[in-house]
Amino acid sequence: MRPDFLSGIRFTDLTWAGAGPFGTKVFSDFGAEVLKIESMSRPDPVRRGGPFKDGIAGTNRSGYFASRNTGKHSVALDLKSPEGRAIALRLIAQSDVVSNNFGPGAMERLGLTYDEVRAVKPDIIYLSMPMYGEDGPLSTLLGVGMTIAAVTGMMWMTGYGGQEKPLGPGTHYPDHAANPYHAAFAVLAALRHRRHTGRGMKIDLSQVESTANFVGTSILEASMRDAEPEHPGNRSRRDAPHNIFRCAGDDAWCAVAVESDAEWLALAAAIGRQDLAGRPDLRSAGGRLAAMAELEAAVGAWTAGRGAVEAASALQMAGVPAARVASARDLVEEDQQLAARDYWQQLDHPEVGPSLFTSPPFRIDGERLELCRPPLFGEHTEAVLTNLLGMRREEIADLAEKKILA
């Protein structure tokens, strides 16, 4: 099903890289017209970052770009030129939202500040997503997902106990969880506000403030204890054993998460350790935490002789929360739950051919949301300028020759 919930809503989308495009993808997937403004003089960096189909690099071959830009229209436009800026303002004048996640000062240099944009579209919704927001003592600092993870404490929180070097969550939680969805929610609220009042809105979303939502309880704990909380890695501070355990095979692991007395007894029985089940000191979570190393050794000895799928299945059947630590290939080729839910969609891409994409993890009236493929660079430039702005082919050809549309 191709929904039309947001049909009639148009974005002039200047976002690039991770969080910004992932946020506007929410709208393109739900039927909004998202005009992704791009330029080869300063391309979206993820177009040139892997993974590439068949390992062959190319502007239109990045899986990273493809997964974050489904359903969008690509318009090649050099915003640094006076002609390019003028065209951008004409597009904005016929849009509902203009979005960017540039660093401080970028929109000023392009002549596309909120006041300049509002002059051509008084009720525009203006989404800005800089690292620290547009004002304040830190607003001039630049950063990306890993930087945001570091300054908010997420990098530190994902380390292992006893290790000083933090590991970090990659860019997934800053760029593909809190920030894009907070931005999307704010834009939806602004659209609703405009529908009731006729007034537009400027949204200044600091990605650091948005990401800080993930670390609120740790900040509270640190302030109450006047000490840094421990980072337990894959362990739990509430019960044990709770970790990942090596299984038979190459880099094979099983996650086990005991969180109650009943689950502990089920685990002890499943691994054939009734001696542990009968010990009085292990009948409470506190006692099991005190004996964590001993319990982990017992579970690890049992999993070591079994494959990850076998181990996880046996524990699940016994009522113990457990799962194989799956790779991306495992999820695509072997995960029966995802397959049964039609989670993977195959879209035919004109340059890389049939490719798999992830569906939104929900259904609307019982039906899957059908995605549209990501755009080739500049694929929709002529159509947008002709149909939306009424420009003549000769005019477009002249702009292309001057590298304004490149």
Stockholm file with secondary structure:
# STOCKHOLM 1.0

chainA/1-406         MRPDFLSGIRFTDLTWAGAGPFGTKVFSDFGAEVLKIESMSRPDPVRRGGPFKDGIAGTNRSGYFASRNTGKHSVALDLKSPEGRAIALRLIAQSDVVSNNFGPGAMERLGLTYDEVRAVKPDIIYLSMPMYGEDGPLSTLLGVGMTIAAVTGMMWMTGYGGQEKPLGPGTHYPDHAANPYHAAFAVLAALRHRRHTGRGMKIDLSQVESTANFVGTSILEASMRDAEPEHPGNRSRRDAPHNIFRCAGDDAWCAVAVESDAEWLALAAAIGRQDLAGRPDLRSAGGRLAAMAELEAAVGAWTAGRGAVEAASALQMAGVPAARVASARDLVEEDQQLAARDYWQQLDHPEVGPSLFTSPPFRIDGERLELCRPPLFGEHTEAVLTNLLGMRREEIADLAEKKILA
#=GR chainA/1-406 SS CCCCTTTTCEEEECCCTTHHHHHHHHHHHTTCEEEEEECTTSCCGGGGSSCBGGGCCCTTCBHHHHHHCTTCEEEECCTTSHHHHHHHHHHHHTCSEEEECCCTTHHHHHTCCHHHHHTTCTTCEEEECCSSCSSSTTTTCCCCHHHHHHHHTHHHHTSCTTCCSCCCCTTHHIIIIIHHHHHHHHHHHHHHHHHHHSCCEEEECCHHHHHGGGGHHHHHHHHHHTSCCCCCTTCCSSSSSEEEEECSSTTCEEEEECCSHHHHHHHHHHTTCHHHHTCGGGSSHHHHHHTHHHHHHHHHHHHTTSCHHHHHHHHHHTTCCEEECCCHHHHHHHCHHHHHTTCEEEEEETTTEEEEEECCSSCBTTBCCCCCCCCCTTTTHHHHHHHTTCCCHHHHHHHHHTTTTC
#=GC SS_cons         CCCCTTTTCEEEECCCTTHHHHHHHHHHHTTCEEEEEECTTSCCGGGGSSCBGGGCCCTTCBHHHHHHCTTCEEEECCTTSHHHHHHHHHHHHTCSEEEECCCTTHHHHHTCCHHHHHTTCTTCEEEECCSSCSSSTTTTCCCCHHHHHHHHTHHHHTSCTTCCSCCCCTTHHIIIIIHHHHHHHHHHHHHHHHHHHSCCEEEECCHHHHHGGGGHHHHHHHHHHTSCCCCCTTCCSSSSSEEEEECSSTTCEEEEECCSHHHHHHHHHHTTCHHHHTCGGGSSHHHHHHTHHHHHHHHHHHHTTSCHHHHHHHHHHTTCCEEECCCHHHHHHHCHHHHHTTCEEEEEETTTEEEEEECCSSCBTTBCCCCCCCCCTTTTHHHHHHHTTCCCHHHHHHHHHTTTTC
//
